[in-house]
Amino acid sequence: MKSRLFGALFDKPESDWAKAFVRDLADTVQLEEEDRQACLLMLPKMYLVHTAGERNRLLEQFAIDHQIDRGKAKHALGLMGFLLEKLLDDDLPDSDWQVWAEDLEDLNYLTTLSRPIFESMVAAIRSELLAEVEPEIRRRRAAAGVLPVFTGCGVTVEVRSVREAPYRRGAPIEEYEPQVVDTATVASVKIALDEGPCKEVYFQADESDMDYLINLLEAAKKDIAALRRFLKLQE
């Protein structure tokens, strides 16, 4: 392989990553030109959303609006996003991306007919889309620092029973007759992070806890706004 990217990716061609790439590439080059261009135009919006849920909603609507098979659209956008991410790599030399098509043709994943399609797609991502997303990506990288980044949140609300007297260890089970005297509501929260030892954090909170969390986040937004006003005054 002449490029580091595909030399590493296809070092183990049986890996899930390599198989997914080959599948996505085949589906992308087989799309109608109009559909492929629609995917390219959609790519920045898909790439810049913050959560998988948002991405899935955009994908569903995109497939409906353009009457594209959802699976093929997902594969094409996934491949384009992968290439965009690699082109955003500060350490990527021109000598690397310029031989991507040659490497894929040598591996028989591109043909003389599909290679120009791939090359045109990479050129469009590099010359047009890269400039559109790069400022936001660099802003996010700067904001992220070295800590894990928030990627999503899920909440469920539950009702739990309040019993008159709980079962106590050693008591005869046949004599235990639970009586529900009230209920309590609680929110179970899952927070997802992009990396780190705990990529998913779970906790539960009652209504007063939720009010405090909401107020704390609203206060943080006001703190950010105040800091921005102060920085403008210092200019």
Backbone torsions as a table, in degrees:
resi	resn	phi	psi	omega
1	MET	NA	136.4	178.8
2	LYS	-86.1	-23.9	179.6
3	SER	-102.1	146.7	177.1
4	ARG	-67.1	-34.9	-176.1
5	LEU	-58.6	-55.5	-175.3
6	PHE	-81.4	-21.3	172.0
7	GLY	-62.4	-40.5	178.8
8	ALA	-76.6	-41.5	-175.5
9	LEU	-64.9	-40.7	-176.1
10	PHE	-102.0	17.0	171.4
11	ASP	-61.9	-32.7	174.9
12	LYS	-127.4	83.4	-174.7
13	PRO	-62.6	-16.0	179.7
14	GLU	-86.4	-4.1	-178.4
15	SER	-69.4	156.8	179.7
16	ASP	-60.5	-38.6	-179.7
17	TRP	-60.9	-47.4	-178.0
18	ALA	-65.5	-42.9	179.9
19	LYS	-64.0	-41.3	179.0
20	ALA	-65.0	-39.5	178.7
21	PHE	-62.6	-46.4	-179.4
22	VAL	-61.5	-42.3	178.0
23	ARG	-62.6	-48.5	-178.2
24	ASP	-63.7	-39.1	179.1
25	LEU	-63.6	-45.1	-179.4
26	ALA	-61.9	-44.1	-179.8
27	ASP	-66.1	-34.7	-176.6
28	THR	-70.2	-47.8	-177.3
29	VAL	-71.5	-17.9	178.8
30	GLN	-87.9	-8.9	177.9
31	LEU	-65.4	152.9	170.9
32	GLU	-62.9	147.0	-177.4
33	GLU	-54.5	-41.1	-179.8
34	GLU	-61.8	-41.9	-179.7
35	ASP	-69.4	-38.4	179.1
36	ARG	-65.4	-40.2	177.3
37	GLN	-65.3	-36.4	177.3
38	ALA	-63.7	-39.1	177.4
39	CYS	-64.3	-40.8	178.8
40	LEU	-62.2	-41.5	179.2
41	LEU	-67.4	-30.3	-179.0
42	MET	-81.1	-21.3	-171.6
43	LEU	-54.0	-49.1	-178.7
44	PRO	-58.1	-41.8	-179.8
45	LYS	-64.2	-43.0	179.5
46	MET	-66.2	-39.2	-174.5
47	TYR	-71.5	-30.6	-172.8
48	LEU	-91.6	-5.9	177.4
49	VAL	-67.8	158.8	-171.4
50	HIS	-92.8	-27.4	-172.8
51	THR	-128.3	159.1	177.5
52	ALA	-64.4	-33.8	178.8
53	GLY	-63.1	-45.2	177.3
54	GLU	-61.5	-42.1	-178.8
55	ARG	-63.2	-41.1	179.8
56	ASN	-66.4	-38.8	178.3
57	ARG	-65.4	-41.9	177.4
58	LEU	-63.0	-41.0	-179.7
59	LEU	-63.3	-44.9	179.8
60	GLU	-58.8	-47.9	-178.4
61	GLN	-67.6	-38.0	178.9
62	PHE	-61.9	-45.6	-179.6
63	ALA	-62.7	-38.2	178.8
64	ILE	-69.0	-47.9	-176.3
65	ASP	-61.3	-38.2	-174.8
66	HIS	-103.1	2.2	179.1
67	GLN	52.7	48.0	177.1
68	ILE	-109.2	141.4	175.5
69	ASP	-55.5	127.4	-173.7
70	ARG	-58.7	-41.8	-179.1
71	GLY	-63.2	-44.1	-180.0
72	LYS	-67.8	-38.6	177.4
73	ALA	-63.2	-41.9	178.9
74	LYS	-62.2	-42.6	-179.3
75	HIS	-66.2	-43.7	-179.4
76	ALA	-63.8	-46.5	179.9
77	LEU	-67.4	-33.1	176.6
78	GLY	-65.6	-44.0	178.3
79	LEU	-64.2	-45.9	-179.9
80	MET	-62.5	-40.7	177.9
81	GLY	-64.2	-38.9	177.5
82	PHE	-62.1	-45.6	179.5
83	LEU	-67.1	-39.4	177.6
84	LEU	-61.0	-42.3	-180.0
85	GLU	-62.8	-40.1	179.1
86	LYS	-68.2	-36.6	178.5
87	LEU	-70.4	-20.2	176.1
88	LEU	-80.8	-8.6	-179.2
89	ASP	-68.6	120.9	-178.0
90	ASP	-63.1	-24.2	-176.1
91	ASP	-91.8	3.5	-177.6
92	LEU	-79.5	114.7	177.9
93	PRO	-81.3	155.5	178.7
94	ASP	-57.9	-32.6	-178.0
95	SER	-64.3	-16.9	179.9
96	ASP	-81.9	-61.2	-174.8
97	TRP	-66.4	-24.1	-178.4
98	GLN	-69.8	-17.5	-179.5
99	VAL	-110.1	10.4	179.1
100	TRP	-57.7	-49.1	-177.8
101	ALA	-61.9	-39.2	179.8
102	GLU	-63.6	-43.1	177.9
103	ASP	-60.3	-46.1	-177.1
104	LEU	-67.6	-32.3	176.2
105	GLU	-70.8	-39.2	177.4
106	ASP	-61.5	-31.7	179.5
107	LEU	-84.7	-1.6	-179.2
108	ASN	70.4	21.8	174.2
109	TYR	-92.4	-13.5	170.8
110	LEU	-126.7	150.8	177.4
111	THR	-113.3	177.9	177.2
112	THR	-63.2	-22.9	177.9
113	LEU	-85.2	-39.0	-175.8
114	SER	-87.8	-19.5	-179.5
115	ARG	-60.2	-46.0	178.2
116	PRO	-60.4	-31.7	177.6
117	ILE	-64.2	-45.7	179.5
118	PHE	-64.0	-44.6	-178.5
119	GLU	-62.7	-40.5	178.4
120	SER	-64.7	-38.6	179.9
121	MET	-65.9	-46.1	178.7
122	VAL	-62.5	-40.6	179.5
123	ALA	-62.3	-40.5	179.8
124	ALA	-66.7	-41.7	179.3
125	ILE	-63.8	-43.2	-175.4
126	ARG	-73.6	-39.4	-173.2
127	SER	-88.6	-26.9	-173.8
128	GLU	-115.4	-52.0	-171.7
129	LEU	-78.6	-31.7	-178.3
130	LEU	-58.7	-44.8	-179.2
131	ALA	-66.3	-27.1	-178.6
132	GLU	-73.5	-37.8	-175.3
133	VAL	-99.0	-20.7	-171.7
134	GLU	-59.4	-44.8	179.9
135	PRO	-58.5	-41.2	-180.0
136	GLU	-69.5	-39.7	179.4
137	ILE	-64.0	-42.3	179.8
138	ARG	-67.0	-36.4	176.5
139	ARG	-63.0	-42.6	-179.9
140	ARG	-66.4	-39.4	179.0
141	ARG	-64.1	-40.4	178.4
142	ALA	-66.0	-40.3	179.6
143	ALA	-69.1	-31.6	-176.4
144	ALA	-68.8	-36.2	-177.3
145	GLY	59.9	-134.6	-176.7
146	VAL	-109.3	3.1	-176.9
147	LEU	-95.0	156.4	174.2
148	PRO	-57.2	149.8	-175.7
149	VAL	-108.1	137.6	175.8
150	PHE	-62.5	130.3	178.3
151	THR	-121.9	-15.8	179.8
152	GLY	178.0	168.7	-177.8
153	CYS	-149.7	142.4	175.7
154	GLY	-133.3	144.4	-177.8
155	VAL	-137.1	135.3	169.7
156	THR	-123.8	149.2	178.3
157	VAL	-112.1	131.3	-175.1
158	GLU	-125.7	152.5	173.7
159	VAL	-112.0	128.2	-179.0
160	ARG	-120.0	148.9	-176.9
161	SER	-83.3	146.3	171.7
162	VAL	-108.4	115.8	-176.7
163	ARG	-95.9	152.6	-179.3
164	GLU	-62.4	-43.8	179.0
165	ALA	-151.8	123.9	-179.3
166	PRO	-73.7	161.5	175.6
167	TYR	-68.2	135.4	179.9
168	ARG	-112.1	141.9	-177.5
169	ARG	-56.8	134.6	178.2
170	GLY	92.5	-17.1	-179.7
171	ALA	-73.2	144.0	179.1
172	PRO	-61.8	123.3	-175.7
173	ILE	-64.4	-30.4	-179.4
174	GLU	-67.3	-18.0	179.1
175	GLU	-93.7	-5.7	-177.0
176	TYR	-80.4	118.6	179.0
177	GLU	-127.9	90.0	-176.4
178	PRO	-66.0	141.5	177.6
179	GLN	-125.4	121.5	177.5
180	VAL	-83.6	123.0	-177.4
181	VAL	-112.1	-13.5	-179.1
182	ASP	-166.6	178.3	175.1
183	THR	-132.3	157.7	176.0
184	ALA	-131.8	140.6	178.0
185	THR	-106.2	145.1	-179.4
186	VAL	-148.1	148.3	175.9
187	ALA	-103.3	130.8	174.1
188	SER	-101.9	126.4	-171.7
189	VAL	-118.8	136.2	172.7
190	LYS	-119.9	127.5	175.3
191	ILE	-114.2	127.7	-179.0
192	ALA	-103.8	137.1	178.3
193	LEU	-118.8	160.5	-175.5
194	ASP	-79.3	-23.0	-178.1
195	GLU	-162.5	-178.5	178.3
196	GLY	106.8	172.8	-177.7
197	PRO	-65.5	-26.3	178.9
198	CYS	-124.1	90.5	-178.3
199	LYS	-75.3	-19.1	176.3
200	GLU	-132.1	128.4	-179.3
201	VAL	-116.3	129.5	-178.2
202	TYR	-117.6	139.4	172.5
203	PHE	-157.4	164.5	176.8
204	GLN	-119.0	152.7	-176.5
205	ALA	-148.8	143.4	175.2
206	ASP	-88.0	-176.7	-173.5
207	GLU	-61.4	-40.0	-179.7
208	SER	-67.5	-35.9	176.0
209	ASP	-63.3	-42.4	-179.8
210	MET	-64.6	-40.2	176.9
211	ASP	-60.2	-42.2	-180.0
212	TYR	-64.7	-43.5	179.0
213	LEU	-61.9	-45.4	179.1
214	ILE	-60.2	-47.5	-179.8
215	ASN	-63.5	-37.5	-179.9
216	LEU	-64.7	-41.1	179.1
217	LEU	-70.2	-39.0	175.6
218	GLU	-62.3	-38.9	178.0
219	ALA	-64.8	-39.2	178.8
220	ALA	-63.4	-38.4	176.2
221	LYS	-62.1	-41.7	178.1
222	LYS	-66.6	-35.9	177.2
223	ASP	-63.0	-42.3	179.1
224	ILE	-63.2	-44.7	179.7
225	ALA	-62.0	-40.4	180.0
226	ALA	-65.4	-39.7	179.1
227	LEU	-65.5	-40.4	178.4
228	ARG	-63.9	-40.7	177.8
229	ARG	-62.7	-41.6	-179.9
230	PHE	-63.6	-43.6	-179.5
231	LEU	-64.1	-35.8	177.2
232	LYS	-66.3	-36.5	178.7
233	LEU	-67.7	-27.1	-177.9
234	GLN	-81.5	-15.2	-177.9
235	GLU	-68.1	NA	NA
